[in-house]
Amino acid sequence: MGHSRVSKQQSHEQIVSTAARCFRERGVDGISIANLMKEAGLTHGGFYKHFESRDDLVAEALDHALQSSSKRYAAMAPLTLDAFIDNYLSAEHRDSPGDGCAMAALVNDVGRGREDSRALYSAQFNRSLARISAMLEAENGDAAGEKAALLLSTLVGALGIARALDDEAQSNALLATVRKQLLSAVKN
């Protein structure tokens, strides 16, 4: 591969990783292409050398963000259910949306987005359900799938609400309450 092709690939990857972080932090509509390219250390004019449209970037950045989330949790394996819930509902995770769970950070954006983005999100949701179901199977048998759906949707919702609250004490209390109730619910 020639130098210019390598450089173009590196620039492309820089744009996608920057977009994945920025979209999780600010939402898909929270940053312009010009500002995104500036944060990536590139010129605005170079964007269309890499993408036909903003929507193409959104889909690729979403895929990158979702895969990053999967890789992070896979690296933590073997992870107990208690540790997974504690990690997910932590103040550190709440305060780091750019590096955190893309499912929680982008749920509303994807829900209003294109079909290809929704397909990527759905695939990640199903992978997460399978991972959580596997953690639950030993204790819950046939009910593991249902409890995994309850657990995952509650985690994503609670993290989103905790990030939206303007009172840190209330946000911390919400995370603690949901963590306690989830651990109780999945063990029954």
Secondary structure, 3 states (H helix, E strand, C coil): CCHHHHHHHHHHHHHHHHHHHHHHHHCHHHCCHHHHHHHCCCCHHHHHHHCCCHHHHHHHHHHHHHHHHHHHHHHCCCCCHHHHHHHHCCHHHHCCCCCCCHHHHHHHHHHCCCHHHHHHHHHHHHHHHHHHHHHHHHHHHHHHHHHHHHHHHHHHHHHHHHHHCCCHHHHHHHHHHHHHHHHHHHHC
